[in-house]
Amino acid sequence: MKIPFIISVLVFTTLGLSAQIERKPVEIKKDSPAVLAATATYNKKSRREKLEELDLTREQKLKLVDLRQANQTAKTTIENNSNLSDQEKKKQLRDLQKEQAQKLMSILTEEQKAKYRANNSNNP
């Protein structure tokens, strides 16, 4: 009774092991779109790094903090507004971004604006 059971267990185990798929590692081409996208993301500077390069004064930093807080409040209000469709929300959020960019530019000096534009043109 034990011998047929042991033989059947061994047969099924052997068949199960031999039926597994052997997976080969995939070679990643260095010029593939996924690699290029990851590299571009890695090379981008963070928003904080870009702003640190502008050498903002204390007053400018405080104005920027206020601007971000106001923007975040407005963004949350738009996102939580159930009366708006998704398309209307997207439009209002785009308008809010444009408005924030204009307010940011009003805070910066001409020299800082030039640096900011140069940073953004290199790393969109």
N, CA, C and O atoms as a GROMACS GRO file, in nm:
protein
  496
    1MET      N    1   0.081  -0.119   0.000
    1MET     CA    2   0.000   0.000   0.000
    1MET      C    3   0.086   0.127   0.000
    1MET      O    4   0.054   0.225  -0.067
    2LYS      N    5   0.195   0.123   0.076
    2LYS     CA    6   0.281   0.240   0.084
    2LYS      C    7   0.364   0.258  -0.042
    2LYS      O    8   0.388   0.371  -0.084
    3ILE      N    9   0.408   0.152  -0.102
    3ILE     CA   10   0.495   0.159  -0.218
    3ILE      C   11   0.425   0.225  -0.337
    3ILE      O   12   0.485   0.315  -0.397
    4PRO      N   13   0.302   0.187  -0.375
    4PRO     CA   14   0.237   0.258  -0.486
    4PRO      C   15   0.214   0.406  -0.456
    4PRO      O   16   0.224   0.490  -0.546
    5PHE      N   17   0.185   0.439  -0.332
    5PHE     CA   18   0.166   0.580  -0.294
    5PHE      C   19   0.296   0.658  -0.311
    5PHE      O   20   0.295   0.767  -0.366
    6ILE      N   21   0.406   0.604  -0.264
    6ILE     CA   22   0.537   0.670  -0.274
    6ILE      C   23   0.577   0.686  -0.420
    6ILE      O   24   0.628   0.791  -0.460
    7ILE      N   25   0.554   0.583  -0.501
    7ILE     CA   26   0.586   0.590  -0.643
    7ILE      C   27   0.503   0.698  -0.711
    7ILE      O   28   0.555   0.775  -0.792
    8SER      N   29   0.373   0.704  -0.681
    8SER     CA   30   0.288   0.805  -0.743
    8SER      C   31   0.329   0.946  -0.702
    8SER      O   32   0.325   1.038  -0.784
    9VAL      N   33   0.369   0.965  -0.577
    9VAL     CA   34   0.415   1.096  -0.531
    9VAL      C   35   0.543   1.135  -0.606
    9VAL      O   36   0.556   1.249  -0.650
   10LEU      N   37   0.635   1.043  -0.619
   10LEU     CA   38   0.759   1.071  -0.692
   10LEU      C   39   0.733   1.103  -0.838
   10LEU      O   40   0.795   1.194  -0.894
   11VAL      N   41   0.642   1.030  -0.902
   11VAL     CA   42   0.611   1.054  -1.043
   11VAL      C   43   0.550   1.193  -1.061
   11VAL      O   44   0.590   1.268  -1.150
   12PHE      N   45   0.452   1.228  -0.977
   12PHE     CA   46   0.387   1.358  -0.989
   12PHE      C   47   0.484   1.473  -0.958
   12PHE      O   48   0.478   1.578  -1.022
   13THR      N   49   0.572   1.453  -0.861
   13THR     CA   50   0.671   1.555  -0.828
   13THR      C   51   0.767   1.576  -0.944
   13THR      O   52   0.800   1.689  -0.978
   14THR      N   53   0.812   1.468  -1.003
   14THR     CA   54   0.905   1.476  -1.116
   14THR      C   55   0.839   1.543  -1.235
   14THR      O   56   0.899   1.629  -1.300
   15LEU      N   57   0.715   1.506  -1.264
   15LEU     CA   58   0.643   1.568  -1.374
   15LEU      C   59   0.620   1.717  -1.347
   15LEU      O   60   0.632   1.798  -1.438
   16GLY      N   61   0.587   1.752  -1.225
   16GLY     CA   62   0.564   1.892  -1.189
   16GLY      C   63   0.688   1.976  -1.204
   16GLY      O   64   0.681   2.090  -1.251
   17LEU      N   65   0.802   1.923  -1.165
   17LEU     CA   66   0.927   1.997  -1.176
   17LEU      C   67   0.971   2.014  -1.321
   17LEU      O   68   1.024   2.119  -1.358
   18SER      N   69   0.950   1.912  -1.400
   18SER     CA   70   0.993   1.922  -1.539
   18SER      C   71   0.900   2.006  -1.624
   18SER      O   72   0.936   2.047  -1.734
   19ALA      N   73   0.779   2.034  -1.575
   19ALA     CA   74   0.683   2.111  -1.652
   19ALA      C   75   0.698   2.262  -1.631
   19ALA      O   76   0.630   2.339  -1.698
   20GLN      N   77   0.785   2.305  -1.541
   20GLN     CA   78   0.801   2.448  -1.516
   20GLN      C   79   0.869   2.516  -1.634
   20GLN      O   80   0.955   2.457  -1.700
   21ILE      N   81   0.830   2.638  -1.657
   21ILE     CA   82   0.884   2.715  -1.769
   21ILE      C   83   1.017   2.777  -1.728
   21ILE      O   84   1.029   2.835  -1.620
   22GLU      N   85   1.113   2.764  -1.813
   22GLU     CA   86   1.242   2.827  -1.789
   22GLU      C   87   1.238   2.968  -1.849
   22GLU      O   88   1.218   2.984  -1.969
   23ARG      N   89   1.258   3.066  -1.765
   23ARG     CA   90   1.253   3.206  -1.812
   23ARG      C   91   1.394   3.258  -1.832
   23ARG      O   92   1.483   3.240  -1.749
   24LYS      N   93   1.412   3.322  -1.945
   24LYS     CA   94   1.542   3.379  -1.977
   24LYS      C   95   1.537   3.529  -1.951
   24LYS      O   96   1.436   3.593  -1.977
   25PRO      N   97   1.645   3.586  -1.900
   25PRO     CA   98   1.646   3.730  -1.876
   25PRO      C   99   1.633   3.808  -2.007
   25PRO      O  100   1.690   3.770  -2.110
   26VAL      N  101   1.559   3.917  -2.001
   26VAL     CA  102   1.538   4.001  -2.118
   26VAL      C  103   1.648   4.106  -2.124
   26VAL      O  104   1.678   4.172  -2.025
   27GLU      N  105   1.707   4.119  -2.240
   27GLU     CA  106   1.809   4.221  -2.258
   27GLU      C  107   1.741   4.354  -2.287
   27GLU      O  108   1.649   4.362  -2.369
   28ILE      N  109   1.785   4.458  -2.218
   28ILE     CA  110   1.728   4.591  -2.236
   28ILE      C  111   1.821   4.671  -2.326
   28ILE      O  112   1.940   4.686  -2.298
   29LYS      N  113   1.766   4.721  -2.435
   29LYS     CA  114   1.845   4.802  -2.526
   29LYS      C  115   1.860   4.942  -2.467
   29LYS      O  116   1.765   4.998  -2.412
   30LYS      N  117   1.978   4.998  -2.478
   30LYS     CA  118   2.005   5.128  -2.418
   30LYS      C  119   1.932   5.241  -2.486
   30LYS      O  120   1.913   5.348  -2.427
   31ASP      N  121   1.889   5.221  -2.610
   31ASP     CA  122   1.818   5.327  -2.681
   31ASP      C  123   1.667   5.301  -2.686
   31ASP      O  124   1.596   5.360  -2.768
   32SER      N  125   1.618   5.213  -2.600
   32SER     CA  126   1.474   5.184  -2.598
   32SER      C  127   1.399   5.302  -2.537
   32SER      O  128   1.456   5.375  -2.456
   33PRO      N  129   1.273   5.321  -2.573
   33PRO     CA  130   1.196   5.434  -2.518
   33PRO      C  131   1.186   5.432  -2.366
   33PRO      O  132   1.189   5.538  -2.303
   34ALA      N  133   1.176   5.314  -2.306
   34ALA     CA  134   1.165   5.306  -2.160
   34ALA      C  135   1.292   5.355  -2.093
   34ALA      O  136   1.286   5.427  -1.993
   35VAL      N  137   1.406   5.317  -2.146
   35VAL     CA  138   1.534   5.359  -2.089
   35VAL      C  139   1.554   5.509  -2.109
   35VAL      O  140   1.600   5.578  -2.018
   36LEU      N  141   1.518   5.559  -2.226
   36LEU     CA  142   1.533   5.702  -2.252
   36LEU      C  143   1.443   5.785  -2.160
   36LEU      O  144   1.484   5.889  -2.111
   37ALA      N  145   1.320   5.738  -2.138
   37ALA     CA  146   1.228   5.809  -2.050
   37ALA      C  147   1.279   5.810  -1.907
   37ALA      O  148   1.273   5.912  -1.838
   38ALA      N  149   1.330   5.696  -1.862
   38ALA     CA  150   1.384   5.688  -1.725
   38ALA      C  151   1.505   5.778  -1.710
   38ALA      O  152   1.521   5.842  -1.606
   39THR      N  153   1.589   5.784  -1.809
   39THR     CA  154   1.707   5.870  -1.804
   39THR      C  155   1.667   6.017  -1.802
   39THR      O  156   1.725   6.096  -1.727
   40ALA      N  157   1.569   6.052  -1.882
   40ALA     CA  158   1.524   6.192  -1.885
   40ALA      C  159   1.467   6.232  -1.750
   40ALA      O  160   1.491   6.343  -1.702
   41THR      N  161   1.390   6.142  -1.688
   41THR     CA  162   1.334   6.172  -1.558
   41THR      C  163   1.444   6.185  -1.454
   41THR      O  164   1.437   6.272  -1.367
   42TYR      N  165   1.544   6.100  -1.463
   42TYR     CA  166   1.654   6.105  -1.367
   42TYR      C  167   1.733   6.235  -1.382
   42TYR      O  168   1.779   6.290  -1.281
   43ASN      N  169   1.750   6.283  -1.503
   43ASN     CA  170   1.830   6.403  -1.527
   43ASN      C  171   1.757   6.532  -1.492
   43ASN      O  172   1.820   6.637  -1.481
   44LYS      N  173   1.628   6.527  -1.475
   44LYS     CA  174   1.553   6.648  -1.443
   44LYS      C  175   1.586   6.695  -1.302
   44LYS      O  176   1.604   6.615  -1.210
   45LYS      N  177   1.595   6.824  -1.288
   45LYS     CA  178   1.617   6.880  -1.156
   45LYS      C  179   1.482   6.893  -1.086
   45LYS      O  180   1.379   6.915  -1.150
   46SER      N  181   1.483   6.880  -0.958
   46SER     CA  182   1.360   6.898  -0.882
   46SER      C  183   1.324   7.047  -0.881
   46SER      O  184   1.408   7.133  -0.907
   47ARG      N  185   1.202   7.074  -0.852
   47ARG     CA  186   1.155   7.213  -0.845
   47ARG      C  187   1.235   7.289  -0.740
   47ARG      O  188   1.270   7.405  -0.759
   48ARG      N  189   1.263   7.221  -0.630
   48ARG     CA  190   1.339   7.286  -0.522
   48ARG      C  191   1.479   7.324  -0.570
   48ARG      O  192   1.527   7.433  -0.542
   49GLU      N  193   1.544   7.231  -0.642
   49GLU     CA  194   1.679   7.260  -0.694
   49GLU      C  195   1.677   7.377  -0.791
   49GLU      O  196   1.766   7.462  -0.789
   50LYS      N  197   1.574   7.382  -0.876
   50LYS     CA  198   1.565   7.492  -0.972
   50LYS      C  199   1.548   7.625  -0.900
   50LYS      O  200   1.610   7.725  -0.937
   51LEU      N  201   1.465   7.626  -0.795
   51LEU     CA  202   1.442   7.750  -0.723
   51LEU      C  203   1.564   7.791  -0.640
   51LEU      O  204   1.589   7.910  -0.621
   52GLU      N  205   1.640   7.694  -0.589
   52GLU     CA  206   1.760   7.727  -0.514
   52GLU      C  207   1.863   7.796  -0.602
   52GLU      O  208   1.937   7.883  -0.556
   53GLU      N  209   1.866   7.759  -0.730
   53GLU     CA  210   1.960   7.822  -0.822
   53GLU      C  211   1.926   7.969  -0.849
   53GLU      O  212   2.010   8.044  -0.897
   54LEU      N  213   1.804   8.009  -0.818
   54LEU     CA  214   1.762   8.147  -0.843
   54LEU      C  215   1.808   8.244  -0.734
   54LEU      O  216   1.797   8.365  -0.752
   55ASP      N  217   1.859   8.192  -0.623
   55ASP     CA  218   1.904   8.276  -0.512
   55ASP      C  219   1.794   8.373  -0.468
   55ASP      O  220   1.812   8.495  -0.473
   56LEU      N  221   1.682   8.319  -0.427
   56LEU     CA  222   1.569   8.400  -0.385
   56LEU      C  223   1.599   8.470  -0.252
   56LEU      O  224   1.667   8.414  -0.166
   57THR      N  225   1.546   8.591  -0.237
   57THR     CA  226   1.559   8.661  -0.110
   57THR      C  227   1.458   8.602  -0.012
   57THR      O  228   1.371   8.524  -0.050
   58ARG      N  229   1.472   8.639   0.114
   58ARG     CA  230   1.380   8.588   0.217
   58ARG      C  231   1.236   8.630   0.185
   58ARG      O  232   1.143   8.550   0.199
   59GLU      N  233   1.218   8.753   0.142
   59GLU     CA  234   1.084   8.803   0.107
   59GLU      C  235   1.024   8.723  -0.009
   59GLU      O  236   0.906   8.688  -0.007
   60GLN      N  237   1.108   8.696  -0.109
   60GLN     CA  238   1.060   8.619  -0.224
   60GLN      C  239   1.019   8.478  -0.182
   60GLN      O  240   0.919   8.424  -0.229
   61LYS      N  241   1.098   8.418  -0.093
   61LYS     CA  242   1.066   8.284  -0.045
   61LYS      C  243   0.933   8.282   0.029
   61LYS      O  244   0.852   8.191   0.013
   62LEU      N  245   0.911   8.385   0.112
   62LEU     CA  246   0.784   8.394   0.186
   62LEU      C  247   0.666   8.411   0.091
   62LEU      O  248   0.561   8.350   0.109
   63LYS      N  249   0.684   8.496  -0.010
   63LYS     CA  250   0.578   8.514  -0.110
   63LYS      C  251   0.550   8.385  -0.185
   63LYS      O  252   0.436   8.353  -0.217
   64LEU      N  253   0.657   8.310  -0.214
   64LEU     CA  254   0.642   8.183  -0.285
   64LEU      C  255   0.567   8.081  -0.200
   64LEU      O  256   0.485   8.005  -0.251
   65VAL      N  257   0.596   8.078  -0.069
   65VAL     CA  258   0.524   7.987   0.021
   65VAL      C  259   0.375   8.022   0.023
   65VAL      O  260   0.290   7.934   0.015
   66ASP      N  261   0.345   8.152   0.033
   66ASP     CA  262   0.205   8.196   0.031
   66ASP      C  263   0.137   8.158  -0.100
   66ASP      O  264   0.023   8.112  -0.101
   67LEU      N  265   0.210   8.177  -0.210
   67LEU     CA  266   0.156   8.143  -0.343
   67LEU      C  267   0.125   7.994  -0.352
   67LEU      O  268   0.020   7.955  -0.402
   68ARG      N  269   0.216   7.910  -0.304
   68ARG     CA  270   0.193   7.765  -0.307
   68ARG      C  271   0.074   7.724  -0.221
   68ARG      O  272  -0.007   7.641  -0.262
   69GLN      N  273   0.064   7.783  -0.103
   69GLN     CA  274  -0.048   7.748  -0.015
   69GLN      C  275  -0.181   7.788  -0.078
   69GLN      O  276  -0.277   7.711  -0.074
   70ALA      N  277  -0.187   7.907  -0.135
   70ALA     CA  278  -0.309   7.952  -0.200
   70ALA      C  279  -0.342   7.863  -0.319
   70ALA      O  280  -0.458   7.829  -0.342
   71ASN      N  281  -0.240   7.825  -0.394
   71ASN     CA  282  -0.259   7.739  -0.510
   71ASN      C  283  -0.310   7.601  -0.467
   71ASN      O  284  -0.400   7.545  -0.530
   72GLN      N  285  -0.253   7.548  -0.360
   72GLN     CA  286  -0.294   7.416  -0.311
   72GLN      C  287  -0.440   7.419  -0.265
   72GLN      O  288  -0.516   7.326  -0.290
   73THR      N  289  -0.479   7.526  -0.198
   73THR     CA  290  -0.617   7.540  -0.152
   73THR      C  291  -0.712   7.547  -0.271
   73THR      O  292  -0.816   7.480  -0.273
   74ALA      N  293  -0.676   7.628  -0.370
   74ALA     CA  294  -0.760   7.641  -0.489
   74ALA      C  295  -0.768   7.509  -0.565
   74ALA      O  296  -0.874   7.471  -0.616
   75LYS      N  297  -0.656   7.439  -0.573
   75LYS     CA  298  -0.653   7.310  -0.643
   75LYS      C  299  -0.743   7.208  -0.574
   75LYS      O  300  -0.819   7.136  -0.640
   76THR      N  301  -0.735   7.202  -0.442
   76THR     CA  302  -0.820   7.109  -0.366
   76THR      C  303  -0.967   7.144  -0.384
   76THR      O  304  -1.051   7.054  -0.397
   77THR      N  305  -0.998   7.271  -0.385
   77THR     CA  306  -1.137   7.315  -0.404
   77THR      C  307  -1.189   7.270  -0.540
   77THR      O  308  -1.302   7.221  -0.552
   78ILE      N  309  -1.108   7.288  -0.642
   78ILE     CA  310  -1.149   7.248  -0.778
   78ILE      C  311  -1.166   7.096  -0.785
   78ILE      O  312  -1.266   7.048  -0.839
   79GLU      N  313  -1.070   7.022  -0.732
   79GLU     CA  314  -1.077   6.876  -0.739
   79GLU      C  315  -1.195   6.818  -0.663
   79GLU      O  316  -1.250   6.716  -0.703
   80ASN      N  317  -1.235   6.883  -0.554
   80ASN     CA  318  -1.345   6.832  -0.472
   80ASN      C  319  -1.482   6.885  -0.513
   80ASN      O  320  -1.583   6.849  -0.453
   81ASN      N  321  -1.486   6.971  -0.614
   81ASN     CA  322  -1.612   7.028  -0.660
   81ASN      C  323  -1.687   6.925  -0.744
   81ASN      O  324  -1.649   6.896  -0.858
   82SER      N  325  -1.792   6.871  -0.688
   82SER     CA  326  -1.869   6.766  -0.758
   82SER      C  327  -1.960   6.822  -0.867
   82SER      O  328  -2.015   6.746  -0.946
   83ASN      N  329  -1.976   6.954  -0.871
   83ASN     CA  330  -2.061   7.016  -0.974
   83ASN      C  331  -1.990   7.028  -1.108
   83ASN      O  332  -2.055   7.054  -1.210
   84LEU      N  333  -1.858   7.010  -1.110
   84LEU     CA  334  -1.781   7.024  -1.233
   84LEU      C  335  -1.757   6.888  -1.296
   84LEU      O  336  -1.739   6.788  -1.228
   85SER      N  337  -1.757   6.886  -1.429
   85SER     CA  338  -1.722   6.763  -1.500
   85SER      C  339  -1.569   6.749  -1.498
   85SER      O  340  -1.498   6.843  -1.462
   86ASP      N  341  -1.520   6.633  -1.536
   86ASP     CA  342  -1.375   6.610  -1.538
   86ASP      C  343  -1.306   6.707  -1.633
   86ASP      O  344  -1.197   6.757  -1.605
   87GLN      N  345  -1.370   6.733  -1.746
   87GLN     CA  346  -1.310   6.824  -1.843
   87GLN      C  347  -1.304   6.968  -1.789
   87GLN      O  348  -1.206   7.039  -1.809
   88GLU      N  349  -1.410   7.009  -1.720
   88GLU     CA  350  -1.410   7.143  -1.660
   88GLU      C  351  -1.304   7.155  -1.551
   88GLU      O  352  -1.239   7.259  -1.537
   89LYS      N  353  -1.287   7.047  -1.474
   89LYS     CA  354  -1.184   7.047  -1.370
   89LYS      C  355  -1.046   7.062  -1.432
   89LYS      O  356  -0.963   7.139  -1.383
   90LYS      N  357  -1.020   6.987  -1.540
   90LYS     CA  358  -0.891   6.996  -1.607
   90LYS      C  359  -0.864   7.137  -1.658
   90LYS      O  360  -0.753   7.189  -1.644
   91LYS      N  361  -0.967   7.197  -1.716
   91LYS     CA  362  -0.951   7.333  -1.769
   91LYS      C  363  -0.920   7.432  -1.657
   91LYS      O  364  -0.831   7.516  -1.669
   92GLN      N  365  -0.995   7.420  -1.548
   92GLN     CA  366  -0.971   7.512  -1.436
   92GLN      C  367  -0.834   7.490  -1.372
   92GLN      O  368  -0.769   7.586  -1.330
   93LEU      N  369  -0.790   7.365  -1.366
   93LEU     CA  370  -0.658   7.337  -1.311
   93LEU      C  371  -0.548   7.393  -1.402
   93LEU      O  372  -0.447   7.445  -1.354
   94ARG      N  373  -0.567   7.382  -1.535
   94ARG     CA  374  -0.472   7.440  -1.629
   94ARG      C  375  -0.465   7.592  -1.612
   94ARG      O  376  -0.357   7.651  -1.611
   95ASP      N  377  -0.582   7.653  -1.599
   95ASP     CA  378  -0.588   7.798  -1.579
   95ASP      C  379  -0.518   7.837  -1.449
   95ASP      O  380  -0.449   7.939  -1.442
   96LEU      N  381  -0.537   7.755  -1.346
   96LEU     CA  382  -0.473   7.781  -1.217
   96LEU      C  383  -0.320   7.772  -1.230
   96LEU      O  384  -0.248   7.853  -1.171
   97GLN      N  385  -0.272   7.675  -1.306
   97GLN     CA  386  -0.128   7.663  -1.328
   97GLN      C  387  -0.073   7.786  -1.400
   97GLN      O  388   0.032   7.838  -1.364
   98LYS      N  389  -0.145   7.830  -1.502
   98LYS     CA  390  -0.101   7.949  -1.576
   98LYS      C  391  -0.097   8.071  -1.485
   98LYS      O  392  -0.004   8.151  -1.489
   99GLU      N  393  -0.200   8.083  -1.404
   99GLU     CA  394  -0.208   8.196  -1.310
   99GLU      C  395  -0.092   8.191  -1.210
   99GLU      O  396  -0.032   8.294  -1.180
  100GLN      N  397  -0.061   8.071  -1.160
  100GLN     CA  398   0.050   8.058  -1.066
  100GLN      C  399   0.182   8.093  -1.133
  100GLN      O  400   0.267   8.158  -1.072
  101ALA      N  401   0.201   8.052  -1.256
  101ALA     CA  402   0.325   8.084  -1.328
  101ALA      C  403   0.339   8.235  -1.345
  101ALA      O  404   0.449   8.290  -1.331
  102GLN      N  405   0.228   8.303  -1.374
  102GLN     CA  406   0.233   8.449  -1.389
  102GLN      C  407   0.267   8.516  -1.256
  102GLN      O  408   0.344   8.612  -1.252
  103LYS      N  409   0.208   8.465  -1.148
  103LYS     CA  410   0.237   8.523  -1.016
  103LYS      C  411   0.382   8.497  -0.976
  103LYS      O  412   0.446   8.582  -0.915
  104LEU      N  413   0.433   8.379  -1.012
  104LEU     CA  414   0.573   8.349  -0.982
  104LEU      C  415   0.663   8.448  -1.056
  104LEU      O  416   0.759   8.500  -0.999
  105MET      N  417   0.633   8.472  -1.181
  105MET     CA  418   0.714   8.565  -1.260
  105MET      C  419   0.709   8.706  -1.203
  105MET      O  420   0.806   8.780  -1.212
  106SER      N  421   0.596   8.742  -1.143
  106SER     CA  422   0.587   8.877  -1.084
  106SER      C  423   0.672   8.889  -0.958
  106SER      O  424   0.709   8.999  -0.918
  107ILE      N  425   0.703   8.776  -0.894
  107ILE     CA  426   0.786   8.777  -0.774
  107ILE      C  427   0.934   8.788  -0.809
  107ILE      O  428   1.011   8.847  -0.734
  108LEU      N  429   0.973   8.733  -0.923
  108LEU     CA  430   1.114   8.726  -0.961
  108LEU      C  431   1.164   8.856  -1.022
  108LEU      O  432   1.088   8.934  -1.079
  109THR      N  433   1.296   8.877  -1.008
  109THR     CA  434   1.361   8.989  -1.077
  109THR      C  435   1.386   8.948  -1.221
  109THR      O  436   1.368   8.832  -1.257
  110GLU      N  437   1.427   9.043  -1.303
  110GLU     CA  438   1.454   9.013  -1.445
  110GLU      C  439   1.565   8.908  -1.460
  110GLU      O  440   1.556   8.819  -1.544
  111GLU      N  441   1.668   8.920  -1.378
  111GLU     CA  442   1.779   8.825  -1.384
  111GLU      C  443   1.732   8.684  -1.344
  111GLU      O  444   1.769   8.585  -1.407
  112GLN      N  445   1.651   8.679  -1.241
  112GLN     CA  446   1.598   8.550  -1.195
  112GLN      C  447   1.504   8.489  -1.298
  112GLN      O  448   1.501   8.368  -1.317
  113LYS      N  449   1.426   8.574  -1.364
  113LYS     CA  450   1.336   8.525  -1.469
  113LYS      C  451   1.415   8.460  -1.582
  113LYS      O  452   1.376   8.356  -1.634
  114ALA      N  453   1.527   8.522  -1.618
  114ALA     CA  454   1.610   8.468  -1.725
  114ALA      C  455   1.666   8.332  -1.684
  114ALA      O  456   1.667   8.238  -1.764
  115LYS      N  457   1.714   8.320  -1.558
  115LYS     CA  458   1.766   8.192  -1.509
  115LYS      C  459   1.654   8.086  -1.506
  115LYS      O  460   1.675   7.971  -1.544
  116TYR      N  461   1.537   8.128  -1.461
  116TYR     CA  462   1.424   8.036  -1.451
  116TYR      C  463   1.386   7.983  -1.589
  116TYR      O  464   1.364   7.863  -1.607
  117ARG      N  465   1.378   8.072  -1.685
  117ARG     CA  466   1.343   8.030  -1.822
  117ARG      C  467   1.451   7.938  -1.880
  117ARG      O  468   1.419   7.841  -1.949
  118ALA      N  469   1.577   7.968  -1.852
  118ALA     CA  470   1.686   7.884  -1.902
  118ALA      C  471   1.678   7.743  -1.840
  118ALA      O  472   1.697   7.643  -1.910
  119ASN      N  473   1.650   7.736  -1.711
  119ASN     CA  474   1.636   7.606  -1.643
  119ASN      C  475   1.520   7.526  -1.701
  119ASN      O  476   1.533   7.406  -1.723
  120ASN      N  477   1.409   7.592  -1.726
  120ASN     CA  478   1.291   7.523  -1.777
  120ASN      C  479   1.304   7.484  -1.923
  120ASN      O  480   1.242   7.386  -1.967
  121SER      N  481   1.382   7.557  -1.999
  121SER     CA  482   1.399   7.520  -2.139
  121SER      C  483   1.491   7.399  -2.151
  121SER      O  484   1.477   7.320  -2.244
  122ASN      N  485   1.585   7.382  -2.057
  122ASN     CA  486   1.675   7.267  -2.058
  122ASN      C  487   1.606   7.143  -2.004
  122ASN      O  488   1.633   7.032  -2.051
  123ASN      N  489   1.519   7.158  -1.909
  123ASN     CA  490   1.450   7.046  -1.845
  123ASN      C  491   1.300   7.071  -1.844
  123ASN      O  492   1.246   7.114  -1.742
  124PRO      N  493   1.231   7.047  -1.952
  124PRO     CA  494   1.088   7.079  -1.958
  124PRO      C  495   1.007   6.997  -1.861
  124PRO      O  496   0.885   7.012  -1.854
   0.00000   0.00000   0.00000
